[in-house]
Amino acid sequence: MIRRGRLITCDYDISHEDVIEGRHFEDDVFVYGFHDMAPKFQIKDGGSYGIPYRALCVKNISNLFASGMLITSDHRAHMSTRNTVSCMGQGQASGTAAALCALNDYGSRELPYQTLRDELEKNGVYFESN
């Protein structure tokens, strides 16, 4: 089984600290709360962390999204972001963003976050309330 392959540099690189400290971002596209290396590494207070939209936008290339095993350079963070459910959430967010960009003639970095968030929520994506 391959757990690590090529890496893509995105506008934001999710860190191990982001994961275990349960960080959320102003542009979360979903939340997740599992780590392969538990109990050694766990999300703070049994909570979740967010995957920000900018972590899916490939650095220096417009209109290209990355999802799945390749979005973080931090191996410890990767042991959470690579999991199937996390990859599904990343794929749904990337696909939704791509569709909204195509339908509304936005570039990937011009897509209003609230437009993406509203569509994701409409389609059942879970976001924790503050």
Protein Blocks (a to p, Z undefined) as FASTA:
>chain_A
ZZbdcddddfbdcdfklmmnopacfkbcbdcdbdfkbckbccehhiacdddfklmmcghi
ahiacehjklpfblklmmmmmpmklmmmmmmmmmmmmmmmmmnopafklpcfklmmmmmm
mnopacddZZ
